[in-house]
């Protein structure tokens, strides 16, 4: 009897788009914790669409995206790719995600042929070893109602994500330094395709980046309902090769929140100290009206 597919298999199938024309792709959706498509899913699928129109020797080095309207988890998403530029070193693609005839998401991505250059990086921050930290299954039920913890565990089952400190919903009402760290890796091995590892890191990058905004104000977030919010824009720069099935440290902070918006910025490091990715995201973060 064949084995049931794992959560990672399900996620990889979700990200494996159907090509319906040369530069048009279709992806399916699934429900997230909130009643809309998870932003990391749309960003990852859009990057898959862009990457499938680019020569294999050109690797993604940056993306810039805007979330326009919430996606409908009950409907497929069509991704239209515009071949903006094919240069000697760089390739640029623009992707529009469409549902019900309306754009819901816009992404620009740039790819580069491998080349040598000047090399330096910041120093990796201190962090506890990932194996010393509780898993999501161990940690989430300590701080959330059983049904909420179960939904979060199920939604993130493809990824082993471990908080270095108590997450926002564990210290509601206690403002803290607006900084957080998580270790993550996929719950299973991936192929050696570099685009796949970039896509999986893009998917995970939208899970926790605005946590640091919540920490500054003692808010628990969407899991406990004391704020409402959504991602507005998202940018990533891929500096060095990495594997998403090996431990990556996501070091996040929030330098500012105002006007109903919060800004998160982060760096993602390999376990051996290489700076792999820089990330910036702004999102709507509002206190619900009574």
N, C-alpha and C positions, 0 to 999 in steps of 0.2 A: 504494500500500500504506500503511495507516495507521501512524503512529508508535507505537512501544511506549510504554506509560505510564511516566512518570518515577517515581522514588522518592517525590517529593512527591505526585503523583497517587495513588499507592498509599496513602500516609498519609491523605490527605483522604478517600479512599474508606473507609478503616478507621474514621475518625471520623464518617462519615455514617450515623447510626443508622437502623434501620428502626422506624417507629412501628407497634406491633401493637395498641395501644389508646390511648385519649385521653392517658393519662399513663404509659404503659408502652412502653418502647423495647427493641430488641434490637441488640446489637453483636457483631461477631465479634472474635476474638483472633488474635494471632500470637506466635510464640516470641520470647523476648528472649535476652540473653546468658546469663542463668541460666534454669533450667527452670521458669519461672513467667511469668505475664503481667507485662509492664513496668508499674510503678506509674503512670508518667506517662500511659500509655494509658488506664488505668481512670479516673484523675482527669479527663482531657480528655473522655472519652466521657460521664462523669457530668455534667460541666458542659454539654456539648452537650444532654443530655436535659433538664436544668433550664432552659437557655436557650430551648428550644423550647416551653416552657409560659409564657413571660413576654412581655409586650408588647415590640415591637421598639424602642420609645423608651426602654426601661430597660436600662442597661448593667451588666454584672457589676462590682461594686466589692470583693467579698471572697469567699473560700471557706475552709472549714475541713473537713478530711477525716481519716478514720482508715482505715488499711489493716488489715483484720481477719484474713484468712487469705490465703495465696498463691492467685492465680488460676490456673486450668487453661487453658493456651494452646490446647488442643485442643477446647474447648467454647465455645459462645456465652455472652454475658453479658446478663442481663436487667436493665434499669434501671427501677425503680419510683419515680415522682416524687410527692411529697406537697406539695400547695399550702398551705404553712404560713400565709402572710399575703400579702394584696394591699392595701397601704396607699396613701395619696395620693402619697407620695414613694418608698417602698421596697417591694420585693417579695422575699419569702423562700421558698426552696424547699429541701426535703430529698430526697435521692436515696439509695436503697439499691441496690447492685449485687449480683445473685444468680447463683450458679452451682450446679448440682446441688442445688437447693432450699435452699441455705445462703447467708446474707449474707457477702460477701467484702470489702465496702467501703462506707463511709458518708460522704456529703458533705452539708454545708449550704452554700448559696450565697445571697448577697444581691445584689439589683439595685436601681439607683437611677435615677430620672428626672434628666436633666441640670439642674443649677442652679448659680448663682454663689455664691461664698463666699470666706472668707479664704484666702490662698494664700501658702505659703512652702515651702521645701525645703532639704535639706542640699546641700552642694557635691559635685559629682561627683568621684570620685578620679581620679588620674592613671592612664593606661593606654596601652600602645602602640597604634598604629593597627592595625586588624584586617588590612589588606592587607599589613602587614609581617610577619605571623605565618604559620607553615606551616599548610597544610590538614591535615585528619585523614589523608588518603592519604599525605601527605609525612611526618607526624610519628609516627604510630602504629607503623609498621614499625621505627622506630629503637629502640623500647623494648620491644616485645612479640614473642613468637613469631609467625611468619607466619600461622598459622591463627587465632590469637586476634585479631591486628590486622585480618585480613580480616573476621572476624565483627563486630567493633566498627564497622568502616567500613560494612559492609552494614546494620547495625542503625541507624546514624545517617545514612544516605545522604540522607534528606530534608532534613537540616539541615547547614548549613555552620557547624561549631563549631570555634573556634580557641583554644587555650590560650595565655595570655600568658606563662606559664612552664612548665617541665617538669611534667607531671602526676604523680600519686603513683607510678604504676608505673615511672616513669623515674628515681626516686631512692629505691628501696627500701633500707631500713637507714640512711637519712639524715634524721632528724627536722628539720622546718623550721617556720617560722612557720605557724600554722594558718589560712592565708588563700590564696585562689586567685582568679584572674580568667579568664573566658572571654568571647569575643565570639561571638554566634550570630545567624543569620538563616536563613530557609527557603531551600532551593535552588530558587528559582522564585518568581514573583509570586503573590500571593493576591488574592482579591476584596476589596472595600471593607467587607465585613460586619465590624463591630467585634467581634462575638462570636467570629468565626473567629480573629482575631488573639489574643484572650485565651486561647482554647482551645489554640492552637499554643504560646503562651508557657507555659501550664500543662504541656503535654506535655514541653517541653524542660527545665522547671525541676527535674524529678526526675532528670535525667541526671548531674549533677555536684555537687549541693549538699553531699553528705557527703564529698567529696574533702578538704575542709579538716580534717576529723576524722582522716583517714588521714595527712595531711601531718605533723600534730603528733607522730605516733608512728613515722614512717618506714615506714609500711605501704603496700603497693602496691595492695591492695584485691582486689575480686572478679575482676579481670582476671588476677591472678597467683595468687590463691588463698591469700593469707596472712591474710585475714580472711573471715568469713562475716557476712552482714547483710541487712537489708531495711528498707524504710521503715515507720515506725510511724504517724506522723501528718504532716500537711502543711497549711500555712496560707499564703494569699496575699492581698495587698491591692493593688488596681489603682487607682493614684492619678491618672494622666493618660493621655490617648490615646497610642497607639503603634502601630507596624506591625511584625509579626513577620517580614515579608519585607525589613526594613531592619535594619542592624546594631544590636544591643542588647548592652550590657556587663553581664555577670553577675558582680558583685563579691561574693565569698562568704567567710565566716569561720566558725570554730567556737569559741565561748566556753567550751565544756565537754564533757567525756566522762567517764562514770562508770557503774558498775553494768551494764556491757554495752550501754550506750546512748551515742550521740553526738548532739550538737545542732549543726545548721548554720543560719546565718542569712545573709541576702543582700539586696542591693538590685539592681534592674535599671534601667539608665539608657539613654535614647536617645542616639544619637551626638552630638546637639547639647546634651546636658547636662540633659535633663529627667528627674526621678525618676519612673519609670513604675510600678514594682512593688516591693513588699517581700515577702520570703519567709522562712518559718521551717519547718524540718523536724527531727524527731527520728527516729533510726533505730537498729535493733539493729546493733551493731558488736562482734563477738566474735572473739577469737583462737581458731582451731580447736584442738581437743584432739588431742594426738599419738596 
